Amino acid sequence: MDGLKNHFDVIVIGSGPGGEGASIKLAKVGKSVAVVESHSMVGGGCTHLGTIPSKTLIHEISQYSEQKKSRLFGRALQQVKVTCDDLMAAVQDVVAQQVREREGFYARNAIEVIEGHARFIDAHTVEVVDEAGNPHQLTAGHFVIATGSHPYRPDDVDFANARVVDSDTILQMRELPGTLTVYGAGVIGCEYASAFKGLGMKVNLVNTRERLLEYLDEEISNALSYHMRDEQG
């Protein structure tokens, strides 16, 4: 962090959608802005763990599943075995493209991007510790905290077990299972259950509520349940 500017009008902690949007808007009205990001690349959980990689994974599986149903390509694809490495390579291609675009946003708006973990020293000072453990103090008139969210991990579930994953670590799998049980039938659970069924897995979706996606109209929810059961065969 040698030669780093020490004071900014605003310091934004987190480079996900919230932090990115706030920092660019502030820079465009003439504020000096720094973004602190703990990850080695910008984008936050949305780019590296959540929306973009998960939707890419789901899209790739959906395309594969649809092609298998094709009268033209289906027979050939029956002989093709999709591996976890194949899927994750496709995901990482999209993530890398997103990172490059976001780096360009910051560069064009003269926003300083600082890698490290930030903690407050006082109301106008944060200490940022980089990967090597070196601390650096930064000051600002204002701060935006946009540190995002993470999956809920109940204490009675052994997430140290390699066969137990959450909606973030599912993107770090090294092999595709033959059977998958998804506990929680919200939007993310339903998405992953449908996607992995498209790879030919046996999928169990555990719903703790009366019906799927209760915020939807009951007729839509019931139709979704019917089609998911029908796909499972």
Phi, psi and chi 1 to 4 in degrees:
 res  aa     phi    psi   chi1   chi2   chi3   chi4
   1 MET       -   15.6  -65.4 -171.2 -174.9      -
   2 ASP   -60.8  138.5  -67.8  -20.1      -      -
   3 GLY    78.9    5.4      -      -      -      -
   4 LEU   -74.0  137.9 -179.3   67.6      -      -
   5 LYS   -62.6  142.4  179.5  179.5  175.6 -179.2
   6 ASN  -100.1  -23.1  -67.5  -43.7      -      -
   7 HIS  -126.4  138.4 -178.0   78.9      -      -
   8 PHE  -135.5  158.3  -60.2   86.4      -      -
   9 ASP   -64.5  -43.5  -66.6  -32.5      -      -
  10 VAL  -139.7  136.6 -175.8      -      -      -
  11 ILE  -113.7  126.8  -67.4  176.0      -      -
  12 VAL  -105.0  126.1  178.7      -      -      -
  13 ILE  -101.3  107.6  -57.2  173.7      -      -
  14 GLY   112.9  132.1      -      -      -      -
  15 SER  -114.5   24.9   69.0      -      -      -
  16 GLY   -74.3 -167.2      -      -      -      -
  17 PRO   -56.1  -41.0  -25.5   34.6      -      -
  18 GLY   -65.7  -48.6      -      -      -      -
  19 GLY   -66.5  -39.7      -      -      -      -
  20 GLU   -63.2  -48.8  177.9 -175.3  -64.4      -
  21 GLY   -62.2  -43.5      -      -      -      -
  22 ALA   -64.3  -45.2      -      -      -      -
  23 SER   -65.3  -40.9   62.3      -      -      -
  24 ILE   -69.0  -41.9  -68.8  174.1      -      -
  25 LYS   -62.2  -40.7  -73.7 -177.3  178.9  179.5
  26 LEU   -66.6  -41.8  -71.9  162.9      -      -
  27 ALA   -64.3  -36.2      -      -      -      -
  28 LYS   -70.6  -18.6  -74.4 -174.5 -179.6  -60.1
  29 VAL   -99.9   15.9  -63.8      -      -      -
  30 GLY    93.8    8.9      -      -      -      -
  31 LYS   -83.2  146.0  -57.4  -64.7 -177.0 -177.5
  32 SER   -83.5  127.5   61.0      -      -      -
  33 VAL  -131.3  138.9 -177.7      -      -      -
  34 ALA  -123.4  144.6      -      -      -      -
  35 VAL  -116.7  126.5  172.1      -      -      -
  36 VAL  -102.8  125.9  179.6      -      -      -
  37 GLU  -132.3  128.0  170.3   56.4   52.8      -
  38 SER   -75.9  -24.4   60.8      -      -      -
  39 HIS   -77.6  155.9 -162.9  -83.2      -      -
  40 SER   -71.4  -13.7   60.5      -      -      -
  41 MET  -132.7  151.0  -66.0  177.8  -77.8      -
  42 VAL   -72.5  164.8  -63.7      -      -      -
  43 GLY   122.6  -23.4      -      -      -      -
  44 GLY    65.9 -168.3      -      -      -      -
  45 GLY   -60.6  -32.5      -      -      -      -
  46 CYS   -58.9  -42.5  173.9      -      -      -
  47 THR   -82.5  -36.0  -61.3      -      -      -
  48 HIS  -102.6  -23.7  -61.3  -79.4      -      -
  49 LEU  -127.8  -28.3  -60.2  170.9      -      -
  50 GLY  -111.0 -108.6      -      -      -      -
  51 THR   -54.7  -54.6  -56.6      -      -      -
  52 ILE   -67.6  -51.9  -69.8  171.4      -      -
  53 PRO   -66.0  -37.7   17.7  -28.7      -      -
  54 SER   -68.4  -42.5   66.9      -      -      -
  55 LYS   -68.5  -33.5  -63.3  -58.5 -177.4  -70.9
  56 THR   -65.2  -45.5  -58.7      -      -      -
  57 LEU   -58.5  -47.8  178.5   66.1      -      -
  58 ILE   -62.7  -41.1  -70.1  164.9      -      -
  59 HIS   -64.1  -44.6  177.1   67.8      -      -
  60 GLU   -63.9  -42.6  -66.5  -62.5  -34.7      -
  61 ILE   -65.5  -39.5  -66.8  173.8      -      -
  62 SER   -62.2  -43.5  176.2      -      -      -
  63 GLN   -61.7  -44.1  -75.7 -170.5  -45.1      -
  64 TYR   -61.0  -45.2  169.5   74.1      -      -
  65 SER   -62.5  -41.7  179.9      -      -      -
  66 GLU   -67.5  -39.8  -74.0  -59.4  -47.2      -
  67 GLN   -65.6  -31.9  -70.2  -62.3  -38.3      -
  68 LYS   -65.6  -25.6  -77.8 -174.7   66.9  175.6
  69 LYS   -84.8   -9.1  -62.0  174.4 -175.5  176.2
  70 SER   -69.1  137.7  164.4      -      -      -
  71 ARG   -68.5  -25.2  -72.1 -176.9  172.6   85.3
  72 LEU   -84.8  -45.3  179.4   60.4      -      -
  73 PHE  -105.0  -16.1  -57.0  111.9      -      -
  74 GLY   -56.6  -43.2      -      -      -      -
  75 ARG   -64.0  -41.0 -173.9  171.0  -62.4  177.0
  76 ALA   -66.2  -39.2      -      -      -      -
  77 LEU   -71.4  -19.1  -76.1  174.9      -      -
  78 GLN   -62.1  -24.8  -66.0  -61.0  -31.0      -
  79 GLN   -90.8   -4.4  -49.9  -56.9  -42.8      -
  80 VAL   -94.8  129.4  175.5      -      -      -
  81 LYS  -104.8  116.1 -178.5  175.6  177.0   59.0
  82 VAL   -83.1  128.8  174.9      -      -      -
  83 THR  -103.3  165.0   68.5      -      -      -
  84 CYS   -63.0  -37.3 -156.6      -      -      -
  85 ASP   -62.2  -39.0  -73.5  -16.2      -      -
  86 ASP   -60.1  -47.5  -65.9  -29.2      -      -
  87 LEU   -64.6  -45.7  -70.9  171.5      -      -
  88 MET   -69.3  -30.4  -64.0  -49.9  157.0      -
  89 ALA   -64.4  -41.4      -      -      -      -
  90 ALA   -63.9  -41.0      -      -      -      -
  91 VAL   -62.5  -46.6  168.8      -      -      -
  92 GLN   -66.2  -30.4  -71.9  -52.4  -47.2      -
  93 ASP   -60.6  -45.1  -79.4  -12.7      -      -
  94 VAL   -68.6  -43.1  174.3      -      -      -
  95 VAL   -59.9  -44.4  168.8      -      -      -
  96 ALA   -61.4  -40.4      -      -      -      -
  97 GLN   -63.3  -42.3  179.1 -175.4    3.7      -
  98 GLN   -63.2  -40.8  -70.6  -71.0  -43.2      -
  99 VAL   -62.4  -45.3  168.6      -      -      -
 100 ARG   -59.4  -42.8  -71.0 -167.2  -62.7  -89.6
 101 GLU   -63.9  -41.9  -69.9 -179.9    0.1      -
 102 ARG   -70.9  -35.5  -80.1  164.6  167.7   73.0
 103 GLU   -60.3  -37.3  -72.1  174.9  -20.2      -
 104 GLY   -65.3  -38.0      -      -      -      -
 105 PHE   -58.1  -46.8  -61.9  158.3      -      -
 106 TYR   -67.3  -42.3  -67.4  118.4      -      -
 107 ALA   -63.0  -43.8      -      -      -      -
 108 ARG   -66.5  -25.1  -73.0 -165.0  -62.8  -86.5
 109 ASN  -103.2   13.8  -72.0  -80.0      -      -
 110 ALA    53.3   42.0      -      -      -      -
 111 ILE   -97.4  127.6  -62.5  169.3      -      -
 112 GLU   -78.4  125.4 -173.0   87.8   45.4      -
 113 VAL  -105.7  123.8  178.0      -      -      -
 114 ILE  -120.8  123.2  -58.3  164.5      -      -
 115 GLU   -87.0  132.5 -179.7 -173.1  -15.0      -
 116 GLY   151.1  174.5      -      -      -      -
 117 HIS   -96.9  130.6  -70.8  -93.7      -      -
 118 ALA  -104.6  142.5      -      -      -      -
 119 ARG  -141.4  145.8   70.3 -178.3 -175.4   92.6
 120 PHE   -76.8  134.3  -80.4   92.4      -      -
 121 ILE   -94.2  -43.9  -57.4  -62.8      -      -
 122 ASP  -153.0 -169.5   57.5   43.0      -      -
 123 ALA   -63.6  -20.8      -      -      -      -
 124 HIS  -126.5   14.4  -67.3  -78.0      -      -
 125 THR  -136.7  133.9  -51.8      -      -      -
 126 VAL  -122.4  149.3  -68.8      -      -      -
 127 GLU  -105.1  125.1 -178.7 -178.9   73.6      -
 128 VAL  -109.0  123.6  178.4      -      -      -
 129 VAL  -107.7  121.0  179.7      -      -      -
 130 ASP   -81.2 -178.6   63.7   21.0      -      -
 131 GLU   -62.5  -29.3 -171.1  176.8    6.2      -
 132 ALA   -82.2   -2.8      -      -      -      -
 133 GLY    91.0    9.0      -      -      -      -
 134 ASN   -83.6  126.9  -58.8  -47.4      -      -
 135 PRO   -90.5  150.3   31.4  -32.2      -      -
 136 HIS  -148.1  129.7 -172.3   86.2      -      -
 137 GLN   -94.3  134.6  -71.2 -166.6    1.5      -
 138 LEU  -125.6  145.1  -53.8  172.3      -      -
 139 THR  -121.4  155.1   59.3      -      -      -
 140 ALA  -157.3  155.9      -      -      -      -
 141 GLY   -72.7  -34.0      -      -      -      -
 142 HIS  -142.1  157.0  -63.1   85.3      -      -
 143 PHE  -129.8  147.0  -67.0   85.6      -      -
 144 VAL  -119.0  121.1  175.3      -      -      -
 145 ILE   -98.0  112.1  -58.8  174.5      -      -
 146 ALA  -133.0   59.6      -      -      -      -
 147 THR   -86.7   -0.6   50.1      -      -      -
 148 GLY    75.9 -159.4      -      -      -      -
 149 SER  -135.9  175.6   60.7      -      -      -
 150 HIS  -147.7  158.1   57.7   81.4      -      -
 151 PRO   -63.4  147.1  -19.5   31.5      -      -
 152 TYR   -74.1  132.0  170.9   59.9      -      -
 153 ARG  -121.1  100.0  -71.2 -170.0  160.8 -163.3
 154 PRO   -59.0  145.3  -21.5   32.8      -      -
 155 ASP   -64.0  -27.2  -66.8  -25.1      -      -
 156 ASP   -91.0   11.6   57.5  -12.1      -      -
 157 VAL  -111.0  129.6  177.1      -      -      -
 158 ASP   -85.6   90.4 -179.4   16.4      -      -
 159 PHE   -79.3   -3.6  -75.8   93.8      -      -
 160 ALA   -76.0  -17.6      -      -      -      -
 161 ASN   -70.8  127.7 -172.1  -40.0      -      -
 162 ALA   -63.1  -19.4      -      -      -      -
 163 ARG   -91.9    0.8  -64.5 -175.8  178.5  -87.5
 164 VAL  -112.2  120.1  178.6      -      -      -
 165 VAL  -130.5  161.3  -63.5      -      -      -
 166 ASP  -112.1 -172.8   58.8   30.0      -      -
 167 SER   -69.7  -11.4   57.4      -      -      -
 168 ASP   -91.1  -52.4  -76.7   -5.7      -      -
 169 THR   -75.4  -10.8   55.7      -      -      -
 170 ILE   -61.6  -23.9 -165.9  170.8      -      -
 171 LEU   -81.8    1.6  -63.1  165.0      -      -
 172 GLN  -111.7   10.5  -60.2  167.7   11.6      -
 173 MET   -61.4  145.2  -70.9 -166.9  -54.8      -
 174 ARG  -103.9  -13.4  -68.8  -67.0  175.9  -97.7
 175 GLU  -147.9  154.1   60.3  179.4   -6.8      -
 176 LEU   -90.0  128.2  -64.0  174.2      -      -
 177 PRO   -76.8  161.2   29.3  -35.0      -      -
 178 GLY   -80.8  -30.5      -      -      -      -
 179 THR  -131.2  139.0  -57.7      -      -      -
 180 LEU  -132.8  128.3 -179.5   70.3      -      -
 181 THR  -109.6  122.2  -64.7      -      -      -
 182 VAL  -104.5  116.8  179.8      -      -      -
 183 TYR   -97.7  112.1 -176.3   80.0      -      -
 184 GLY   114.4  114.7      -      -      -      -
 185 ALA  -109.8   43.1      -      -      -      -
 186 GLY   -79.8 -163.8      -      -      -      -
 187 VAL   -59.1  -48.7  173.4      -      -      -
 188 ILE   -65.6  -44.0  -65.1  174.2      -      -
 189 GLY   -60.7  -44.6      -      -      -      -
 190 CYS   -64.9  -39.7  -72.3      -      -      -
 191 GLU   -60.9  -50.2  -78.4 -176.2  -25.8      -
 192 TYR   -67.3  -38.0  -83.0  124.7      -      -
 193 ALA   -60.8  -45.9      -      -      -      -
 194 SER   -65.8  -42.1  -63.4      -      -      -
 195 ALA   -63.8  -50.9      -      -      -      -
 196 PHE   -70.5  -25.6  -77.8  104.0      -      -
 197 LYS   -62.3  -32.0  177.4   60.3 -177.4   71.2
 198 GLY   -64.9  -16.9      -      -      -      -
 199 LEU   -91.9    3.6  -70.0  174.3      -      -
 200 GLY    89.7   11.3      -      -      -      -
 201 MET   -77.3  156.2  -66.9 -178.4 -166.0      -
 202 LYS   -83.8  118.2  167.1   68.6  175.9  176.1
 203 VAL  -118.6  128.9  178.7      -      -      -
 204 ASN  -108.4  123.8  -56.3  -55.5      -      -
 205 LEU  -110.3  115.3  179.4   61.4      -      -
 206 VAL   -96.6  117.2 -179.6      -      -      -
 207 ASN  -109.9  125.0 -173.6   20.0      -      -
 208 THR   -91.7    0.4   58.8      -      -      -
 209 ARG  -111.5  176.0  -58.9 -179.5 -177.9  -84.9
 210 GLU   -65.7  -34.7  -70.3 -173.0    7.0      -
 211 ARG  -151.3  168.5   55.8 -173.5  175.8   85.9
 212 LEU   -67.7  138.7  -68.8 -179.0      -      -
 213 LEU    43.8   69.2  -54.7 -179.1      -      -
 214 GLU   -60.5  -20.7  -72.0 -177.0  -40.3      -
 215 TYR   -73.3  -13.6   63.2   87.9      -      -
 216 LEU   -80.8  160.6  -64.9  176.0      -      -
 217 ASP   -55.7  141.1  178.8   88.7      -      -
 218 GLU   -58.9  -37.3 -174.8  172.9   -2.9      -
 219 GLU   -63.9  -40.0 -174.9  176.2   -5.1      -
 220 ILE   -67.7  -43.3  -63.4  173.9      -      -
 221 SER   -60.8  -43.5  177.6      -      -      -
 222 ASN   -66.0  -37.8  -69.4  -22.0      -      -
 223 ALA   -64.9  -40.2      -      -      -      -
 224 LEU   -62.0  -45.3  175.2   63.1      -      -
 225 SER   -59.1  -44.0  -61.4      -      -      -
 226 TYR   -61.1  -48.1  171.6   80.9      -      -
 227 HIS   -69.8  -33.5  -74.5  -66.9      -      -
 228 MET   -68.6  -39.7  -68.6 -175.1   76.6      -
 229 ARG   -65.6  -39.8  -71.5 -167.4 -176.4   98.7
 230 ASP   -63.7  -40.8 -172.8   53.9      -      -
 231 GLU   -63.3  -36.3  -75.3 -177.8    6.3      -
 232 GLN   -68.1  -25.3 -170.1   66.2   15.0      -
 233 GLY    69.4      -      -      -      -      -
